[in-house]
Amino acid sequence: MIALAILIAVLALIALRVNLVWALMAGALMVQFTYGAGELSYFSQDIWAAMDRQVLLAIPLFVLVGQIMSRGSIAARLIRVIVALTGHLPGGLAMATILSCAAFSAISGSSIITMLAVGSVLYPALTDNGYSRRFAIGALCAGGTLGIVIPPSVPMILYGIMTETSIVSLFRAGIGPGILLTIAFTLYAVIANWNRPRLTFSWSELGTAIKEGVLAILMPVILLGGIYSGHFSPTEAAAVAIGYALLVEALVYREMKIADYIGTISQSGILVGTLFPLLAVAMSIN
């Protein structure tokens, strides 16, 4: 009954449009005073202990990698290669949308960033080529969910921290379901759009896309290869990915300006800033 009362109280605060962090913090305090030692200082100590973990660095780093790729040209070049390979097939652009989401999820670990990056490129292409607005949004939303399953997944990192489960083992466990979901989404996209207009296949376009996007293609290879080969921990892999993305964008593609880098860091800080307070409160009652 006490647990139910706490839950009702938290839901009531949320219904009254109290900030979610404050509502959850109130719930956590009620849990602390009801089931814990009842000392406010213990609550702050629990929050500090929960956040004082090196593996948490992987979360802002992966978010920053995704922002750099989406604001720069790495994401667009990677998507261009996929479109050149699949655009001429039945439902080719729809297939490219799902595959692009899967590829970007294997780098950013975030569903939101995946949908933003892929959607900014492929949503106009889908609607311009006869796909309905409803399907285009649905494909991007469905493909974006792959960021939860396909490693390196930020939710998997959080789950591993909360349950003290090996994050690398969670990443390995996500490969099979991620591939299965990608295949299922792709098959539906093809069947539902079998008669849609197709792009014309061009060897020159494919060759140009691969030539200009080879460094973008190498990103997931370096990231996941380093993790599964044992050379990088998830946190180290995220740091390596940031270094690689910055080098490619700054020295090779050179399409980002100083203002873009500042905006990238700012937006990443906003995304992480909305997540970490919730994480701290949740982990304090773990």
C-alpha positions as CSV (number, residue, x, y, z in Angstrom):
1,M,0.0,0.0,0.0
2,I,2.8,2.4,0.8
3,A,4.5,1.7,-2.6
4,L,1.1,2.3,-4.3
5,A,0.7,5.6,-2.4
6,I,4.1,6.8,-3.5
7,L,3.4,5.9,-7.1
8,I,0.1,7.7,-7.0
9,A,1.7,10.8,-5.5
10,V,4.4,10.9,-8.2
11,L,1.8,10.5,-11.0
12,A,-0.3,13.2,-9.4
13,L,2.7,15.6,-9.4
14,I,3.3,14.7,-13.1
15,A,-0.4,15.3,-13.9
16,L,-0.1,18.8,-12.2
17,R,2.8,19.5,-14.7
18,V,5.5,19.5,-12.1
19,N,8.9,19.2,-13.7
20,L,9.6,15.5,-14.2
21,V,12.9,15.6,-12.3
22,W,11.3,17.2,-9.3
23,A,8.4,14.8,-9.4
24,L,10.8,11.8,-9.5
25,M,13.0,13.3,-6.8
26,A,10.0,13.7,-4.5
27,G,9.2,10.0,-5.1
28,A,12.8,9.0,-4.4
29,L,12.7,11.0,-1.2
30,M,9.5,9.3,-0.1
31,V,11.1,5.9,-0.8
32,Q,14.3,6.9,1.1
33,F,12.3,8.0,4.2
34,T,9.9,5.0,4.0
35,Y,12.3,2.2,3.2
36,G,15.7,3.6,3.8
37,A,17.5,5.2,6.7
38,G,15.4,8.4,6.6
39,E,18.4,10.7,6.4
40,L,18.4,13.4,3.8
41,S,22.2,13.3,3.6
42,Y,22.1,9.7,2.6
43,F,20.0,10.6,-0.4
44,S,22.6,13.1,-1.7
45,Q,25.3,10.6,-1.0
46,D,23.4,8.0,-3.1
47,I,23.1,10.4,-6.0
48,W,26.9,11.2,-5.8
49,A,27.8,7.5,-5.7
50,A,25.4,6.7,-8.5
51,M,26.9,9.3,-10.8
52,D,30.5,8.7,-9.8
53,R,31.1,6.0,-12.4
54,Q,33.6,6.2,-15.3
55,V,31.3,4.3,-17.7
56,L,28.8,7.1,-17.6
57,L,31.3,9.1,-19.7
58,A,30.3,7.0,-22.7
59,I,26.8,8.5,-22.8
60,P,27.8,12.2,-23.5
61,L,30.6,11.0,-25.8
62,F,28.2,8.9,-28.0
63,V,25.7,11.8,-28.0
64,L,28.5,14.1,-29.2
65,V,29.6,11.7,-31.9
66,G,26.1,11.6,-33.3
67,Q,25.8,15.4,-33.2
68,I,29.1,15.8,-35.0
69,M,28.1,13.4,-37.7
70,S,24.6,14.8,-38.2
71,R,25.8,18.5,-38.3
72,G,28.8,17.6,-40.5
73,S,28.7,15.5,-43.7
74,I,29.6,12.1,-42.4
75,A,26.0,11.1,-41.9
76,A,24.9,12.5,-45.3
77,R,27.8,10.7,-47.1
78,L,27.0,7.4,-45.4
79,I,23.3,7.7,-46.3
80,R,24.3,8.5,-49.9
81,V,26.1,5.2,-50.2
82,I,23.1,3.3,-49.0
83,V,20.7,5.1,-51.3
84,A,23.0,4.5,-54.3
85,L,23.0,0.8,-53.4
86,T,19.2,0.4,-52.8
87,G,17.4,3.2,-54.5
88,H,16.8,1.3,-57.7
89,L,15.2,-1.7,-55.9
90,P,11.4,-2.0,-55.1
91,G,10.7,0.3,-52.2
92,G,14.4,1.4,-52.5
93,L,14.2,4.7,-50.7
94,A,12.1,3.1,-47.9
95,M,14.7,0.4,-47.6
96,A,17.5,2.9,-47.6
97,T,15.7,4.8,-44.7
98,I,15.7,1.7,-42.5
99,L,19.2,0.6,-43.4
100,S,20.5,4.2,-42.8
101,C,18.8,4.2,-39.4
102,A,20.5,0.9,-38.6
103,A,23.9,2.1,-39.7
104,F,23.6,5.4,-37.8
105,S,22.4,3.6,-34.7
106,A,25.5,1.5,-34.8
107,I,27.5,4.8,-34.3
108,S,25.4,7.2,-32.2
109,G,23.6,4.8,-29.8
110,S,20.7,7.3,-29.7
111,S,17.3,6.9,-31.3
112,I,16.6,10.7,-31.2
113,I,19.9,11.6,-33.0
114,T,19.4,8.8,-35.5
115,M,15.9,10.0,-36.5
116,L,17.1,13.6,-36.8
117,A,20.2,12.8,-38.8
118,V,18.5,10.3,-41.2
119,G,15.2,12.3,-41.4
120,S,16.9,15.5,-42.4
121,V,18.3,13.8,-45.5
122,L,15.7,11.1,-46.4
123,Y,12.4,12.6,-45.3
124,P,12.4,15.2,-48.2
125,A,13.6,12.5,-50.6
126,L,10.8,10.1,-49.6
127,T,8.0,12.7,-50.0
128,D,9.5,14.0,-53.3
129,N,9.4,10.5,-54.7
130,G,5.8,9.7,-54.1
131,Y,5.9,8.2,-50.6
132,S,3.2,9.4,-48.3
133,R,4.0,11.7,-45.5
134,R,2.5,9.2,-43.1
135,F,4.7,6.4,-44.3
136,A,7.9,8.6,-44.3
137,I,7.4,9.6,-40.7
138,G,6.5,6.0,-39.7
139,A,9.6,4.6,-41.4
140,L,11.8,7.1,-39.6
141,C,10.2,6.5,-36.2
142,A,10.4,2.7,-36.7
143,G,14.0,2.9,-37.9
144,G,14.9,5.2,-35.0
145,T,13.9,2.6,-32.5
146,L,16.8,0.5,-33.7
147,G,19.1,2.9,-31.7
148,I,17.8,1.2,-28.6
149,V,18.7,-2.3,-29.7
150,I,21.7,-2.0,-32.0
151,P,25.0,-1.4,-30.1
152,P,26.4,0.9,-28.9
153,S,23.1,1.7,-27.3
154,V,22.8,4.4,-24.7
155,P,19.8,2.6,-23.0
156,M,22.0,-0.6,-22.8
157,I,24.7,1.3,-21.1
158,L,22.2,2.6,-18.6
159,Y,20.7,-0.8,-18.1
160,G,24.2,-2.3,-17.6
161,I,25.0,0.3,-15.0
162,M,21.8,-0.1,-13.1
163,T,21.9,-3.9,-13.0
164,E,25.7,-4.2,-12.9
165,T,25.7,-6.3,-16.1
166,S,28.6,-6.4,-18.5
167,I,27.9,-3.7,-21.1
168,V,30.0,-5.5,-23.7
169,S,27.9,-8.6,-23.2
170,L,24.7,-6.5,-23.6
171,F,26.1,-5.1,-26.8
172,R,26.7,-8.6,-28.1
173,A,23.2,-9.6,-27.1
174,G,21.8,-6.7,-29.1
175,I,23.3,-7.7,-32.4
176,G,20.9,-10.6,-33.2
177,P,17.7,-8.7,-32.3
178,G,19.0,-5.6,-34.1
179,I,19.6,-7.5,-37.3
180,L,16.2,-9.3,-37.0
181,L,14.3,-6.0,-36.5
182,T,16.2,-4.4,-39.4
183,I,15.3,-7.2,-41.7
184,A,11.7,-7.2,-40.6
185,F,11.3,-3.4,-41.1
186,T,13.1,-3.6,-44.5
187,L,10.8,-6.4,-45.7
188,Y,7.7,-4.4,-44.7
189,A,9.1,-1.3,-46.4
190,V,9.7,-3.2,-49.6
191,I,6.4,-5.0,-49.7
192,A,4.3,-1.9,-48.8
193,N,6.0,0.2,-51.5
194,W,6.6,-2.4,-54.3
195,N,5.0,-0.3,-57.0
196,R,6.5,3.1,-55.9
197,P,8.7,4.9,-58.4
198,R,12.4,3.8,-58.2
199,L,15.6,5.7,-58.7
200,T,17.8,4.9,-61.7
201,F,20.8,2.8,-60.8
202,S,24.1,4.4,-61.8
203,W,27.5,2.8,-61.4
204,S,29.1,6.3,-61.6
205,E,26.9,7.5,-58.7
206,L,27.7,4.4,-56.7
207,G,31.4,4.8,-57.3
208,T,31.3,8.5,-56.4
209,A,29.3,7.9,-53.3
210,I,31.7,5.2,-52.1
211,K,34.8,7.3,-53.0
212,E,33.5,10.3,-51.1
213,G,32.0,8.3,-48.2
214,V,34.7,5.7,-47.5
215,L,35.8,7.5,-44.4
216,A,32.1,7.6,-43.2
217,I,31.8,3.9,-43.9
218,L,34.8,3.1,-41.8
219,M,33.3,4.8,-38.7
220,P,31.1,1.9,-37.5
221,V,33.8,-0.6,-38.5
222,I,36.3,1.2,-36.2
223,L,33.8,1.7,-33.4
224,L,32.3,-1.8,-33.2
225,G,35.4,-3.6,-34.3
226,G,37.3,-2.0,-31.5
227,I,34.7,-2.9,-28.9
228,Y,34.2,-6.5,-29.9
229,S,37.9,-7.2,-30.5
230,G,38.6,-6.1,-26.9
231,H,40.8,-3.2,-27.9
232,F,38.4,-0.6,-26.6
233,S,36.0,-0.4,-23.7
234,P,32.7,1.3,-24.6
235,T,33.9,4.6,-23.1
236,E,37.2,4.4,-24.9
237,A,35.4,3.5,-28.2
238,A,33.2,6.6,-27.8
239,A,36.3,8.8,-27.3
240,V,38.0,7.2,-30.3
241,A,34.9,7.8,-32.4
242,I,34.9,11.5,-31.4
243,G,38.5,11.9,-32.3
244,Y,38.0,10.1,-35.7
245,A,34.9,12.2,-36.5
246,L,36.6,15.5,-35.6
247,L,39.6,14.6,-37.7
248,V,37.5,13.6,-40.7
249,E,35.3,16.7,-40.5
250,A,38.0,19.2,-39.7
251,L,40.8,17.9,-42.0
252,V,39.1,16.1,-44.8
253,Y,35.5,17.2,-45.4
254,R,35.9,20.7,-44.0
255,E,32.2,21.5,-44.1
256,M,31.7,22.5,-40.5
257,K,32.5,26.0,-39.2
258,I,33.5,27.1,-35.8
259,A,29.8,28.0,-35.0
260,D,28.8,24.5,-36.0
261,Y,31.2,23.0,-33.5
262,I,30.0,25.3,-30.8
263,G,26.3,24.5,-31.6
264,T,27.1,20.8,-31.6
265,I,28.6,20.9,-28.1
266,S,25.7,23.1,-26.9
267,Q,23.1,20.7,-28.3
268,S,24.8,17.7,-26.9
269,G,25.0,19.4,-23.5
270,I,21.2,20.0,-23.6
271,L,20.4,16.4,-24.5
272,V,22.7,15.0,-21.8
273,G,21.5,17.6,-19.3
274,T,17.9,16.4,-19.6
275,L,19.0,12.8,-19.1
276,F,21.5,12.8,-16.3
277,P,19.3,14.4,-13.6
278,L,16.7,11.7,-14.3
279,L,19.4,9.0,-14.2
280,A,20.8,10.3,-10.9
281,V,17.4,10.2,-9.2
282,A,16.6,6.7,-10.6
283,M,20.0,5.3,-9.6
284,S,19.8,6.8,-6.1
285,I,16.9,4.3,-5.3
286,N,18.5,1.4,-7.1
